[in-house]
Amino acid sequence: MHMRAALSLAGRGLGRVWPNPAVGCVLVDGQGRVVGRGWTQPGGRPHAETEALARAGDAAKGATAYVTLEPCAHHGQTPPCADALIEAGVARVFAATEDPDPRVKGGGMARLRDAGIAVETGLLREEAEAVNAGYLMRQRDGRPMVTLKLATTLDGRIATHAGESRWITGEAARARGHMMRARQDAIMVGIGTALADNPSLTCRLPGLEDCSPVRIVVDARLHLPLTSNLVATAARSPTWLVTVPGGDADRLRAFEDCGVKVIEVRVAADGYPDPTAMFQALGGEGLTRVLVEGGGHLAACLMRADLIDRLRWFRASGVMGGDGIPGVAAYGVDELSTMRRFRRIGINSVGDDVLESYVRHG
């Protein structure tokens, strides 16, 4: 029960704490009373344990700590959380899973045990790893977790042949999509979507306006207009442009003068930024969770590169037929064995639409 509460607290930090993990901590005294709660604060600090200990005060002495990730053991911008737990006199620590960060990786557990604190790991491990899947992936593979979000007709169309797409899904589905944005480090679109929709890519739910993620446009040829909503608001909302080397120097300088961060990655055979290099670069910038919202060409590139970790698919109850633009363009499937497969983990009604959730198969 207490670890589930800690996991719920950890979720409050998703999208707001990168490059740090989103951690939750609950302190319980000998009578079973919760004396302190904490979660990683925006920007990644203070850490969850520090927050919980501050709330508990002297009541932390002899308490049991339920933490969703191994307490850190290294000095960064804050002292090690393992040391803070020791100094507070905590008697026992349940940690859901180990931290793969080389600066920690068992060191936090060892430091607690050396101080005479009873330590147990593995309580609700799978749930904890699901919460921090993006952080764990960045530590393991050097790239963020990639979620592809689609809003289509029943037959997978995102727009008419003339480009009309507003709105295929209903208001409730669009609100759910904005909630997804609030829990991501970044939201990504291709240049085709940026030109067709001139989006703002912000979270526009009441009370969550400050939870808007980094906006990323994949634009090999620097076609994004300097007058677009994304560029015009770059000074207020972080905006990154991923392109390939060799772009016009004056154009690049103009983007940077507007506050756009330009990231150059190697070019792929099709002339676009290499998808693997792109996400490695984004991981190097600290991102742990990226939501891809379109369009069809970008989705196809990521499918071909096998970089989609999760799917969130909104389906409206309409059929457009072959005249419509597909949510995922052709990506070279000649045999069924080369088709990307996913495992469905949920299906929910959202207003008049349906949201299907999938994870990478296997």
N, C-alpha and C positions, 0 to 999 in steps of 0.2 A: 504493500500500500504506500509506504513512504518513498520507495524508489519510483513508483508510478507518479507520485506527486512531483518528485525531482525531475522526471522526464517531461512532465507538463510544463514545469518552470523553464527547462532548457529550451523548449520550443519557442518561448518568448523572444529568444535572441536570434532566431533564424533570419538571415538577411540583414542583420544589423551589427554583427560582431566579427565579420571576416577581417583578416585571415585566421582569427582565433576560432576555436570550436565553441558551439553553443552548449553550455553546461548548466546543470541545475544541482542544487544542494539543499538537503533538508537535515536539520539537527533535531534529534529526539532525546529527551532526558530519560533517566532511569525509571520514571513513572509512565513513560509512553507519551509524554506531552511534547508537541512540536514547539521548540524554543527559538528556532531560527530558520529562515528560508532565504535563498538567494539564487540569482541567475546571472550569467555573464551580461554585463552592461554594454550599451552601444559603444562601438569602437573597440570592443574586446576587453575592456577593463573598467572598473574592478572585476575580478573573477568571482565566480559563483560562491566559492568557499569563503572568500573575504567578506562578501555581502552577508552571507548567513551568519558568520561569526560576529559581525558587527551588530546584527539584530539580536543575537543571543546574549551577548555580553558575558557576564560571569556564569550564566546558566549553561554555557558550552562545556564547562569542566565536567568530565565524566560522561558526556553525552555520546551518542552514536551518530556518525555522519553518513548519510546516504548521498553518494555523489555519482553522477552519470558518466564521468570520465576520470581516469586516474589523475589525482592532484599533481600539478606541475612541480618539478624539482629543480628548476633552473631560474637564475636571476635574469629577468628581462626588464620591462619598465615597471614591474611590480615584483616584490619578493616572492619566493616559492610558496605556493599554497600548502604544500606538505609541512613546511616549517610553521606556517600560521596555525594549522591544526594541532601540531605538537605543542606549540606555545600556549594554545588555549586549553590544553589538557583534555582533549577529546580521548575517549577510551577505546573507541572502535570505529572502523571505517568500512563501509560497504562501497566498493567501486564497481560500477556496472561493467566496464571494459577498460582495457589498457590503452594508453595514449601512444600511438606509433611514432610520434615526433622523436627523432634521435636524441633530443635534449632531455627527454623524459623517459620513455620506453622502459618502464619497470623501476626507474630511479625513485619515483615518488612513493611507490609501494615499499621499496627497500628502506627508504628513509623513515617511513612511518613504523615499519616493523623494528628497525634498529632502536627506535625510541620507546619500544615496549607497547605500541598500539596494536591491537588485534585487527588484522586486515583480511577481508574476503573479497574476491572478485567473481564476476560472472552472473550476478543477480540481474535478470532482465537484459542480458547482453545483447540479444538480437534487436530488441526495441531501442536500446541505446545506440547501437550501430546504425539503425535506420535513421534516427534523428540526426546524427552527424555523418551521414553517408558522404556528403560532399567534402567535409574536412578530411575524412579517412581516405577518400579517393585522391585528394590532392597530396596527402602524405605518401600514399602508396604509388600512385601513377604520375604525379606531377601535374595533374589537370583537374579542373572542377568537374562535379557531376553535372551532366547535361540532361535537361528535361525538355522534351518537345511538346508544346501545347498547340493543339489544332482545334478549330471551331468550323465544322463542316456540315454539309447535308448528309443524309443517310448514305449516299454513294460517294462521299469523300470529296465533295467540291467546295472550294473556299470562295469562289466568285463566279459571276457570269463571264462569258467570253469577252464582254466589254469591260470587265474589271469591277463591276458593282458587287460589293460585299457587305454593305451596312444596311440591315444587320441580318445575318443568317441565323444566329442564335438570339435568344431573348435576353431581357434585362437581368434576370436572375443569373444566367450563365455568365454574362459580362461582369457582374459584380463578383462572382466567384473567381473569375480570371484576374480581377484586380487584387483579390485577396492572395492569389498565388504570387503575384508580383511582389507583394509586401514581404514574402518569406524567402525571396531570392536575393543573392548578391548582385546579380546583373540580369538584364533582359536584352535579348539579341534579335535583330532582324536583318534581312538582306537588303541590298540597295533597292531592289525592285519594290519591296513593301514600303520602304522609306519614301520612294518617289510617288508611288500610287496613293498612299494614305496620308502622307505628311503627319505622322503620329507624334504624340508627345511622350508616350511610353512611361507614364507616371502612374502611381497608385492614386486613384481619385475617390477612394472610399472616405466618408466623413471620419475624421479623427486619425486617419492613417496617411495623411498627405506627406508627412515627414519620413515615411517608410519606403519611398520610391527608390528603386535600385539604380545602379549604374546603367546607363543606356549605351548599347553597343550596336554599331552599324558595320556590316561587312561590305566594303566598297573598294573593289580592286582598282577602279579607274577614277576615283575621286569625283564621282558624279553628284554626290550629295550637295544640294544647293546651300550656299551660305545663308540664304534667307529662310531655310527650313525651320520648323519649330524646334527640332533637336539642336541645331547650331545656335539659334537665337537664344535658347535658354541654357546653353552649356555652362555659363558662368554660375548659374544657380543649381543646376542638376548635373552631376558628373556625366560626361558624354565622351565615349571613346569611339574611334574609327579604326577598324582593322583593314589594312591595305597591303599591297605588295611593294617591294623596293622599286625605285626608279620613277616615282611619281613627280609631277611638276613641283619644283621647289617653292615657287611663289604660292601655289595653291595650298601646299602643305603648311606654309607659314601663315596663310590666312586662316586656316582651320585652328591652328594653335593660338593665334591672336584672339580668336573668339572663345577660347577656353576649352577646345576639343583636344583630348589626348590622342595622339596618332601612334598606332602600333603597327610596325611593318613586320611581316612574316614572309617566309619563302613562298614563291609562286608554285601552284600545282600545274599539272599538265593541261588543264582546261583554262589556264590563265587567271584563275581565282586564287585567293589565299589558301594555302594548304591547310585543310581542316585540323590535322593532327598538330601541326606547328602552331596553328592559331590557338588551340586550347592549352597547349603547353605554355605559350606566352601568357595567356590569361591566368593560368595557375601561377606562373612566376610573378604576376602582379598581385597575387594573394586571393583571387576569387576561388570560392569553393562550390558555389551553386549558380548555374546559369540557366535561365528560362529562354528557350528559343520559340519565337512566335511567328516565324515565317520569313519568307514565303516558301513556295513549293520547291524552288531551285535549291535554296539553302537546306531545306529539310532533306532533299535527295542527296546533296553532298555529304551530309552528316550520316545518313543511312548507309551510303556507299562506304564511308570510312569506319562504320560500326562504332559511332561515337554517341549514340542515343542510349542513355541509361534508363530513362523513365519516359512514359508517354502519358499525357493528360488530354483525352480526346472528347470534346463536346460535340454531340451530334444533334442536329435539329431534325424535326420530323418532316423533311421534305426531300424530294428527289429532283435533281437538276439535269442529270443525264450527261452525255458526252460533250455537250456544248460548254459545260462549265470547266473552270480551271481546277486541276487536282491539287489537293493539299500537299501531296508529295509528288514531285516530277519524276520522270523516268530516271532510274539509277543503275541500269545494266543488269536486270534480273532476267536471265535466259533460262534458268532452271530453278525449280522449287527449292533446291538445296542451297541456293544463294540468296534466298529471300530472308530478310531480317525477321526474327520471331521474338515475340514478347509474351510474358505471362500476366494474365489479368489478375489484379489483386482487389478490384473494387468496381462497383457500378452503382450510380446514384442518380435519382431524378433531381434535376435542377430546374425548377419551373416547368416549362413545357419541353425542356431538352433533357438529354441524358449525358452524364459524365462518366466515361470509362477510364480507369487507371490501370496502367501496365508497368511492369519492370522488365528489364532485359532478361531474356530467357536464359536460364542456367546461371 
